[in-house]
Amino acid sequence: MRERIHAPDLAGATAWLNVDRPPSIRDLRGQLVILDFWTYCCINCMHVLPVLRDLEERHREDPLVVIGVHSAKFDAEKDTEQILRAMQRHGVAHPVAVDSEMQLWSQYAVRSWPTLVIIRPDGTLAAVAPGEPDPSVLEAFVSDQLSEARADGSLSSKPLRLEKSERRDERTLSFPGKVASTSHGRIVVSDSGHHRVLVLGSDGAVQDTIGSGLRGHREGRFAEAALDDPQGVALSGDSLYIADARAHAVFRADLRERTLHRLAGTYELGRTPLSQRTRALETPLRSPWDLALRGSELYVALAGSHQVAVIALDEGTLEPVAGNGREALVDGPGREAALAQPSGLSLQNDVLYVADSESSGVRAIDLRTRRIYTLAGGPGLFDFGDKVGKIETGMLQHPLAVAATPSSGLLVADTYNGKLKRFSPDGLRLEAFFQGAADSRLSQPAGLSVLPSGEVLVADTNHHRIVKVSANGERAYELTVRGAPAPRYGVAVETAPPPARGGTSVGWFTAILPAPREVGFAPGAGKLLLTVAAPEGLELSAGSPWSASMEVSRRSDLLRVAPEFTRGEARGGRSEQIELPVEAQHLHDVDSELLVELRAVACDAVDHAACYPVKNSFRVPLRLLRDAGQREVRVTLPLEVRR
């Protein structure tokens, strides 16, 4: 049995939210604890929140405590008030520790967002699991840990209630995500926090409402329909297209018949990037965030798979246009290029502009050639700032929207800086456009739409309002939304039943691998040697199949491991070696991380009387060293087998 490691205390947090008194590890003894290390800019973190919400609901009567640890990537995310707003926007009800100084991150040796740290009731670490968990494996792991703790007497007889109730804030709009307008004066607002879409007249009067306010996904008549997190909207005649980021679907609303129907997605979170043309209704999507319509082509920003795709409305097909699924900033042919959480789209002639939020950049796709190029941003995922002037590194901070204007250049919502900026007509400079003063300041604006008059509608998300900015950016006032029905509160689709057991949870990120500071890759080409080691008394039988899937979970913009999937047959014996070429592009010392999912067959070493299929997941900490790096790094992966 591996030596158990005690979990560090939680004293490093700078603040606590959703709880009256900060808990300590001692207070949590007897409870199975899940620490969710997240940051609210991160789309993968957003994918984990509903999984945890459902898990908490299923185990409400069990001694299970979920605690969020918010460790910020961007400067704006260190603001406690903004974190609280993000929690409200995403429905986070459990306690959250504010880790803006990254103290808990360091104490728990976390390297990437999201990461789940699971602590046994006896206070020791059970698993450190980066990435988006498979809900069935997480459920199996939690159930196994509860059963083991109940059997050894370390589990409390009742759950510990930590969360405190928050007063519901009644507002006309709640965290509006996107806004669109037409030449006929119609305005469409994604009232995202109320899980609905509002259709307005030019004066702000509500003409129609899509969705009752209940959270979920339900097609049908507008009054009974349900949306989860409506974001991008695009309007053509009586057809209104809606991207629902949390339902992982694109809808078409018929404004004449007042009905809502699914156009793309299956309501399931896609697990892989798009790779080819498919039937839109049969393809799982990853957080569609914005839309742009060109004739019968509906372009979709898939924030979760770092891609832009197109739906052929007359054929019902879906096809990737740009982005290979890797989170990075790489220009070139669309299928070879890389995006980083595209969250806003704007079309002008044959050019599709993209707000590439995680590279803090703005990209452009030439739709004639499907090549992508960068207007500003990068080169890395941590190169952000707040500047105007000649284009250089670090000018924006997590932009979520762009809007092409007929004559005033390209506007960008510099979301985490709370400003609007504008590219010069030649694209060589970024200029200030609107910052506001006093009550006209913006708070994380996420949507833009240009009116025929040249005025700009802004979804001022964290101020729960729509702002109209003059064409020259000198004046602004709130567009008052009138006549909106009171939203209903609750869930339209009840909590899903427990996911089917996806096999054993043995070896699910249970190995804590060493991370020596002096071992790491030098810049350029290198080699990673993974040694798969069977437990004492077992071996990898000669000729038995093995496979390994790899994903760089931190700094995928700087480290590339290829191939991402490999397989072979074991040579026999206690160990097997897997050799992987790597390419590192770093200028400074950087922490990175590789996730490895390994499948193999382990057999009794003496007589092979019994063989055991193995599926283990490993978190492999890696270092990128500028001066002291090596061309070859070796890591041992110790298999865990349940016999």
C-alpha positions in Angstrom: 0.0 0.0 0.0 1.3 3.4 -0.9 2.2 5.8 2.0 -0.7 8.2 2.6 0.0 11.9 2.4 -1.8 14.3 4.7 -3.6 17.2 3.1 -2.3 20.7 3.9 -4.5 23.1 5.8 -6.6 25.7 4.1 -5.2 28.7 6.0 -3.6 30.3 2.9 -6.9 31.7 1.5 -7.3 35.5 1.4 -11.1 35.3 1.7 -14.0 32.9 1.8 -17.3 33.1 0.0 -20.6 31.3 0.6 -19.7 30.3 4.1 -20.0 32.0 7.5 -16.7 30.7 9.0 -13.6 29.4 7.1 -13.3 25.7 7.6 -10.0 23.9 8.4 -8.9 20.5 7.5 -9.5 19.5 11.1 -13.1 20.7 10.9 -13.6 18.5 7.8 -12.4 15.3 9.4 -15.0 12.6 8.9 -16.1 14.1 5.6 -15.0 13.1 2.1 -13.8 16.5 0.7 -13.5 17.6 -2.9 -11.4 20.7 -3.5 -12.2 22.1 -7.0 -9.3 24.4 -8.1 -10.8 26.6 -10.8 -10.8 30.1 -12.2 -13.8 31.7 -13.8 -12.2 32.5 -17.2 -11.6 28.8 -17.8 -14.0 26.9 -20.0 -12.9 23.5 -18.8 -13.6 24.8 -15.2 -17.1 25.7 -16.4 -17.6 22.2 -17.6 -16.8 20.8 -14.2 -19.2 22.9 -12.2 -22.4 21.1 -13.4 -20.8 17.8 -12.8 -20.1 18.8 -9.2 -23.5 20.3 -8.8 -25.2 17.0 -9.8 -22.7 15.0 -7.6 -23.6 17.2 -4.5 -27.3 16.8 -5.1 -27.0 13.0 -5.4 -24.9 12.7 -2.2 -26.7 15.4 -0.3 -27.3 13.0 2.7 -23.7 11.7 2.6 -20.7 13.2 4.5 -19.4 14.8 1.3 -18.2 18.4 1.1 -17.3 20.3 -2.0 -15.2 23.4 -1.7 -14.1 25.6 -4.6 -10.6 27.1 -4.6 -10.5 30.0 -6.9 -6.9 30.5 -8.0 -6.9 33.4 -10.6 -5.2 33.3 -14.0 -6.0 36.9 -15.0 -5.4 40.0 -12.8 -9.1 40.9 -12.9 -10.0 37.5 -11.5 -8.3 38.3 -8.2 -11.2 40.7 -7.3 -13.3 39.1 -4.6 -16.5 40.9 -5.8 -15.9 39.7 -9.4 -15.4 36.1 -8.1 -18.7 36.3 -6.2 -20.5 37.6 -9.4 -19.0 34.7 -11.3 -20.3 32.3 -8.7 -23.7 33.8 -8.9 -23.6 33.6 -12.7 -22.6 29.9 -12.8 -24.8 28.8 -9.8 -22.0 27.9 -7.4 -23.6 27.3 -4.1 -20.8 25.6 -2.2 -18.1 27.4 -0.2 -15.2 29.0 -2.2 -11.8 29.9 -0.9 -10.3 32.9 -2.6 -6.7 31.9 -3.5 -5.5 35.0 -5.3 -2.0 34.7 -4.0 -1.9 31.1 -5.2 -1.0 29.8 -1.7 -3.3 26.8 -1.7 -2.4 26.2 -5.3 1.3 25.8 -4.3 0.6 23.9 -1.1 -1.4 21.3 -3.0 1.1 21.3 -5.9 -1.6 22.1 -8.4 -0.5 22.9 -12.0 -3.5 23.3 -14.1 -7.2 24.4 -14.2 -9.3 22.6 -13.4 -8.0 20.2 -10.8 -9.9 18.2 -8.3 -8.2 17.2 -5.1 -10.0 14.5 -3.1 -9.3 14.2 0.6 -10.3 11.1 2.5 -12.3 11.4 5.8 -9.0 10.7 7.7 -7.4 13.8 6.2 -5.1 12.2 3.6 -5.0 12.7 -0.1 -7.0 10.2 -2.2 -6.5 11.7 -5.6 -5.3 14.8 -7.5 -7.2 14.8 -10.7 -6.6 17.5 -13.4 -8.9 18.1 -16.3 -12.6 17.5 -16.8 -13.6 14.3 -14.9 -15.7 11.6 -16.6 -18.9 11.9 -14.4 -19.2 8.1 -14.2 -15.6 7.6 -13.0 -15.9 10.5 -10.5 -19.1 8.9 -9.2 -17.5 5.5 -8.9 -14.4 7.0 -7.1 -16.6 9.0 -4.6 -18.8 6.0 -3.9 -15.7 3.7 -3.4 -14.1 6.2 -1.0 -17.3 6.6 1.0 -17.7 2.8 1.2 -14.1 2.3 2.3 -14.3 5.1 5.0 -17.6 3.7 6.2 -16.0 0.3 6.6 -12.9 1.5 8.4 -14.9 3.8 10.7 -13.4 7.1 9.6 -16.6 8.4 8.0 -18.9 10.7 10.0 -22.5 9.6 10.5 -23.9 12.8 9.0 -23.0 15.5 6.4 -21.4 18.8 7.4 -23.4 21.8 6.1 -21.2 24.7 5.3 -22.9 26.7 2.7 -25.0 29.7 3.6 -28.2 30.9 1.8 -27.9 34.0 -0.3 -30.7 36.5 -0.9 -32.0 36.4 -4.4 -31.4 39.7 -6.2 -34.4 40.7 -8.3 -33.4 42.4 -11.5 -34.8 42.8 -15.0 -31.7 41.4 -16.5 -29.2 38.9 -15.0 -25.7 38.7 -16.4 -26.7 39.4 -20.0 -24.1 37.6 -22.2 -24.7 38.8 -25.7 -26.7 41.3 -27.7 -27.7 41.5 -31.4 -29.7 44.0 -33.5 -31.2 44.3 -37.0 -31.7 47.2 -39.4 -35.4 47.0 -38.6 -34.9 48.1 -35.0 -35.3 44.7 -33.4 -32.9 44.0 -30.5 -32.2 40.5 -29.0 -30.6 40.1 -25.6 -29.3 36.9 -24.0 -30.6 37.2 -20.5 -28.2 34.5 -19.5 -28.6 34.5 -15.7 -32.3 34.2 -16.1 -31.9 31.3 -18.7 -33.9 33.1 -21.4 -33.7 35.4 -24.4 -35.6 38.6 -24.7 -36.7 40.2 -28.0 -37.0 44.0 -27.7 -38.1 46.9 -29.8 -35.7 49.7 -30.5 -37.1 51.5 -27.4 -36.3 48.6 -25.1 -39.9 47.3 -24.8 -40.1 43.5 -24.6 -41.8 42.0 -27.6 -41.3 38.4 -26.8 -39.5 36.0 -24.4 -37.9 32.7 -25.1 -37.7 30.5 -22.1 -39.6 30.7 -18.8 -36.5 31.3 -16.6 -36.3 27.7 -15.5 -32.8 26.2 -16.0 -32.4 23.3 -18.4 -33.0 22.5 -22.0 -36.5 21.9 -23.4 -37.9 22.5 -26.9 -41.4 23.6 -27.8 -43.5 26.6 -27.2 -41.7 29.7 -25.9 -43.5 29.8 -22.6 -42.6 26.1 -21.8 -39.2 26.1 -23.4 -36.1 26.1 -21.3 -32.5 27.3 -21.9 -29.5 26.9 -19.6 -26.8 29.5 -20.5 -27.9 31.3 -23.7 -25.1 33.3 -25.1 -24.6 34.2 -28.8 -27.7 35.1 -30.9 -28.1 35.8 -34.6 -31.3 36.9 -36.3 -32.5 36.6 -39.9 -36.2 37.4 -40.6 -38.3 35.3 -38.2 -35.5 32.9 -37.5 -33.5 33.6 -34.3 -30.5 31.3 -33.7 -29.3 30.8 -30.1 -26.0 29.3 -28.8 -26.5 27.7 -25.4 -23.1 27.3 -23.8 -24.1 25.0 -21.0 -26.7 23.0 -22.8 -24.0 22.4 -25.5 -26.5 23.1 -28.2 -27.6 25.6 -30.9 -31.3 26.3 -31.2 -33.5 27.9 -33.8 -36.4 30.0 -32.5 -39.3 30.6 -34.9 -40.5 34.1 -33.9 -43.7 33.7 -36.0 -44.7 30.3 -34.7 -43.2 31.0 -31.2 -41.4 27.7 -31.0 -37.9 26.6 -30.1 -36.1 23.7 -31.8 -32.6 22.2 -31.5 -30.5 22.8 -34.6 -27.1 21.3 -33.5 -25.7 19.4 -30.5 -27.1 16.5 -28.5 -27.2 18.2 -25.0 -24.1 16.1 -24.1 -20.7 17.7 -23.6 -18.5 16.7 -26.5 -15.3 14.9 -25.4 -13.2 15.5 -28.5 -12.7 18.4 -31.0 -14.6 18.3 -34.3 -12.5 16.6 -37.0 -14.8 16.3 -40.1 -18.2 17.1 -41.5 -21.0 15.5 -39.5 -24.8 15.7 -39.0 -25.3 18.7 -36.8 -28.1 17.1 -34.6 -26.0 14.0 -34.0 -22.7 15.8 -32.9 -21.9 16.6 -29.3 -20.6 20.1 -28.9 -18.3 21.8 -26.4 -19.8 25.1 -25.2 -21.0 27.0 -28.3 -20.5 30.6 -27.3 -21.3 32.9 -30.2 -22.8 32.9 -33.7 -22.4 34.8 -37.0 -24.8 34.3 -39.9 -23.9 34.5 -43.6 -26.7 33.4 -45.9 -27.3 29.7 -45.2 -24.0 29.4 -43.2 -24.2 29.8 -39.5 -20.7 30.1 -37.9 -20.3 28.9 -34.3 -17.6 29.7 -31.8 -17.0 26.5 -29.9 -15.2 27.9 -26.9 -14.8 24.4 -25.3 -13.0 22.8 -28.2 -11.1 25.9 -29.2 -12.6 25.9 -32.7 -14.8 27.8 -35.1 -17.3 25.6 -37.0 -20.0 26.2 -39.6 -23.5 24.8 -39.8 -24.9 24.4 -43.3 -28.5 25.4 -42.6 -29.8 23.9 -45.9 -28.1 20.6 -45.3 -28.1 20.2 -41.5 -24.4 19.5 -41.4 -21.6 20.8 -39.1 -18.0 21.2 -40.2 -14.8 22.6 -38.5 -13.5 25.8 -40.1 -10.6 26.8 -37.9 -8.8 25.3 -34.9 -7.4 21.8 -34.4 -8.5 21.5 -30.8 -5.2 22.5 -29.2 -5.5 25.6 -26.9 -2.9 27.9 -28.3 -2.3 30.8 -30.7 -1.1 29.4 -34.0 -1.9 31.0 -37.4 -2.1 29.4 -40.8 -4.5 27.0 -42.6 -7.7 26.6 -40.6 -7.4 22.9 -39.8 -3.8 23.3 -38.7 -4.2 26.6 -36.8 -5.0 26.8 -33.1 -7.4 29.0 -31.2 -7.8 29.6 -27.4 -11.4 29.7 -26.3 -13.0 31.7 -29.1 -15.9 33.6 -27.4 -17.1 36.3 -29.8 -17.7 36.5 -33.6 -18.3 39.3 -36.1 -18.6 39.0 -39.8 -17.6 41.6 -42.4 -17.7 40.5 -46.1 -15.5 37.5 -46.3 -13.7 38.0 -43.0 -14.8 36.5 -39.7 -13.3 38.2 -36.7 -12.9 36.2 -33.5 -12.5 37.3 -29.9 -9.9 34.7 -28.8 -10.3 35.1 -25.0 -7.6 32.9 -23.5 -4.9 34.3 -25.8 -6.2 37.8 -24.9 -6.3 38.2 -28.7 -8.3 39.1 -31.7 -8.0 36.7 -34.7 -9.4 36.9 -38.2 -10.4 34.1 -40.6 -10.4 34.6 -44.4 -13.5 32.6 -45.3 -12.4 32.3 -48.9 -9.2 30.5 -48.0 -10.0 29.4 -44.5 -6.7 30.8 -43.2 -6.5 32.4 -39.8 -4.2 35.3 -38.8 -3.8 37.4 -35.6 -4.6 41.1 -35.3 -3.5 41.3 -31.6 -2.8 38.9 -28.7 -0.4 36.2 -27.6 2.0 34.8 -28.4 1.4 32.8 -25.2 -1.7 32.2 -23.1 -0.4 34.4 -20.3 0.5 37.4 -22.3 -2.2 39.9 -21.3 -2.4 43.6 -20.3 -4.1 46.9 -20.9 -2.5 49.1 -23.5 -3.3 51.2 -26.5 -1.0 52.3 -29.4 1.0 50.3 -31.8 0.2 46.6 -31.8 2.4 44.7 -29.3 2.2 42.0 -26.7 -0.2 42.3 -23.8 -2.8 44.9 -25.0 -6.0 43.1 -24.0 -7.2 41.0 -21.1 -9.7 38.2 -21.9 -11.8 39.8 -24.7 -15.2 38.2 -25.2 -16.7 40.2 -28.1 -15.8 41.9 -31.4 -17.9 44.0 -33.7 -17.0 45.2 -37.2 -18.3 48.6 -38.1 -18.9 50.0 -41.6 -16.4 52.9 -41.3 -15.0 53.1 -37.7 -12.8 50.1 -37.6 -13.1 46.9 -35.6 -14.3 47.2 -32.0 -13.3 44.8 -29.3 -14.8 44.3 -25.8 -11.7 44.3 -23.6 -13.7 42.4 -21.1 -11.5 42.0 -18.0 -10.3 45.6 -18.4 -13.9 46.9 -18.5 -13.3 48.9 -21.7 -14.1 49.1 -25.4 -11.1 49.5 -27.8 -10.9 50.0 -31.5 -8.4 48.9 -34.2 -7.3 51.5 -36.6 -8.4 51.0 -40.2 -5.0 49.7 -41.2 -5.0 47.3 -38.2 -1.6 48.5 -36.9 -2.9 50.3 -33.8 -5.3 49.7 -31.0 -7.1 52.8 -29.8 -9.3 53.7 -26.8 -13.0 53.9 -27.7 -15.0 53.9 -24.5 -14.1 53.6 -20.9 -16.9 55.6 -19.2 -16.9 57.4 -16.0 -18.7 57.0 -12.7 -22.0 55.2 -13.3 -21.2 54.7 -17.0 -18.2 52.5 -16.4 -18.5 49.0 -17.7 -18.0 45.7 -15.7 -16.9 42.8 -17.8 -18.7 43.7 -21.1 -19.2 40.5 -23.1 -21.4 41.4 -26.1 -21.4 44.1 -28.8 -23.7 45.0 -31.6 -23.5 48.0 -34.0 -26.8 49.7 -34.9 -27.4 51.3 -38.3 -26.9 54.7 -36.7 -23.3 53.7 -35.8 -24.2 53.5 -32.1 -23.0 50.5 -30.2 -25.1 48.2 -27.9 -23.0 46.7 -25.1 -24.0 43.8 -22.9 -22.6 45.2 -19.7 -22.7 41.8 -18.1 -21.8 42.3 -14.5 -23.9 45.4 -14.3 -26.9 43.5 -15.5 -27.8 46.0 -18.2 -27.6 47.0 -21.9 -25.6 50.2 -22.6 -25.9 52.2 -25.8 -22.6 54.0 -26.7 -22.5 56.8 -29.2 -20.8 56.2 -32.6 -17.8 58.3 -31.5 -17.5 56.6 -28.1 -18.0 59.9 -26.2 -21.4 59.3 -24.6 -23.3 56.4 -23.2 -26.6 55.7 -21.5 -28.5 52.6 -20.3 -31.1 51.1 -22.6 -34.0 50.5 -20.2 -35.6 47.2 -20.7 -39.4 47.5 -20.1 -42.1 44.9 -19.7 -40.0 41.8 -19.1 -42.0 39.1 -17.4 -40.8 37.9 -14.0 -38.6 34.9 -14.5 -39.4 31.6 -12.9 -36.7 30.0 -10.7 -35.8 26.4 -10.6 -34.9 23.5 -12.9 -36.8 22.5 -16.0 -34.9 19.3 -16.4 -34.5 17.5 -13.1 -31.0 16.3 -11.9 -29.8 13.5 -14.1 -29.8 10.0 -12.5 -26.4 8.7 -11.4 -24.2 8.1 -14.4 -23.6 4.5 -15.3 -20.6 3.0 -13.6 -17.8 3.4 -16.1 -15.8 0.4 -14.8 -13.4 0.6 -11.9 -12.1 3.9 -10.4 -8.9 2.2 -9.3 -5.8 4.2 -10.3 -7.8 7.3 -11.1 -5.0 9.9 -10.5 -4.1 8.2 -7.2 -0.4 8.2 -7.9 1.4 11.3 -6.7 4.4 11.5 -8.9 7.6 13.5 -7.9 8.4 16.8 -9.6 12.1 17.5 -9.2 12.8 21.2 -9.8 16.1 20.4 -11.7 14.6 18.0 -14.2 12.9 19.4 -17.3 13.0 20.0 -21.0 15.3 22.4 -22.8 13.8 24.5 -25.6 13.4 22.6 -28.9 12.9 19.0 -29.7 13.1 16.4 -26.9 12.0 13.0 -25.8 9.8 11.8 -23.0 10.3 8.3 -21.8 7.4 6.8 -19.8 8.2 3.6 -17.9 5.0 1.7 -17.1 5.7 -0.4 -13.9 3.5 -3.3 -12.8 3.0 -3.9 -9.1 5.0 -6.6 -7.2 3.8 -10.1 -8.3 2.4 -9.0 -11.6 3.8 -8.4 -15.0 2.7 -7.0 -18.4 2.2 -10.3 -20.3 4.1 -10.6 -23.6 1.9 -9.7 -26.5 -0.8 -8.2 -24.4 -2.1 -4.9 -25.8 -1.5 -1.5 -24.2 -2.6 2.1 -25.2 -1.9 5.6 -23.9 -3.7 8.8 -24.5 -1.9 12.1 -23.7 -3.1 15.7 -23.2 -1.0 18.7 -22.1 -3.1 20.2 -19.4 -0.9 23.2 -18.7 0.9 25.4 -21.2 -0.2 23.6 -24.3 0.9 26.8 -26.1 4.5 26.0 -25.1 4.7 22.2 -25.0 3.6 19.8 -27.7 3.6 16.0 -27.3 3.0 13.9 -30.4 1.3 11.6 -31.0 -1.6 12.2 -28.6 -2.5 8.5 -28.8 -0.3 5.5 -29.1 -0.6 1.8 -28.7 1.4 -1.4 -28.9 2.0 -4.9 -27.5 3.9 -5.5 -24.3 7.3 -7.2 -24.5 6.8 -9.0 -21.2 8.1 -8.4 -17.7 7.5 -5.9 -14.9 7.8 -2.8 -17.1 7.2 -1.4 -20.5 8.7 1.8 -22.0 6.8 4.4 -24.1 8.8 6.9 -26.0 7.2 10.2 -27.0 8.7 13.0 -29.1 8.1 16.5 -27.6 8.6 20.0 -28.8 9.1 22.9 -26.3 8.9 26.6 -27.1 9.7 28.4 -23.9 11.8 31.5 -23.1 11.7 31.2 -19.3 11.4 28.4 -16.7 7.8 27.2 -16.7 5.7 24.5 -15.0 3.8 22.2 -17.3 1.7 19.1 -16.9 0.8 16.0 -19.0 -2.3 13.8 -18.4 -1.8 10.2 -19.4 -4.6 7.7 -19.6 -3.1 4.2 -19.8 -4.8 0.9 -20.6 -2.9 -2.4 -20.2 -3.3 -6.0 -19.0 -1.4 -7.1 -15.9 -1.1 -10.9 -15.2 0.2 -13.0 -12.3 4.0 -13.1 -12.8 4.4 -16.8 -11.9 1.8 -18.7 -13.8 -0.5 -16.1 -15.4 -3.3 -17.9 -13.6 -5.2 -14.6 -13.6 -5.0 -11.4 -15.7 -6.5 -8.0 -14.9 -7.4 -5.3 -17.3 -6.0 -1.9 -16.1 -7.1 1.6 -16.8 -5.1 4.1 -14.9 -4.9 7.9 -15.1 -1.7 9.8 -14.3 -0.9 13.4 -13.6 2.7 13.9 -14.9 4.3 17.1 -13.7 6.8 18.5 -16.2 9.2 21.4 -16.1 10.4 23.6 -19.1 13.8 24.9 -18.2 15.5 27.7 -20.2 19.1 27.1 -19.3 19.3 23.8 -17.3 16.9 21.7 -19.3 17.5 18.3 -20.8 16.6 16.7 -24.2 15.4 13.5 -22.5 13.1 13.2 -19.4 12.2 9.9 -17.8 9.1 9.3 -15.7 7.8 6.1 -14.1 4.1 5.4 -14.0 3.3 2.9 -11.2 0.2 0.8 -12.2 -2.5 0.3 -9.6 -4.4 -3.0 -10.0 -7.4 -4.3 -8.1 -7.2 -8.0 -7.7 
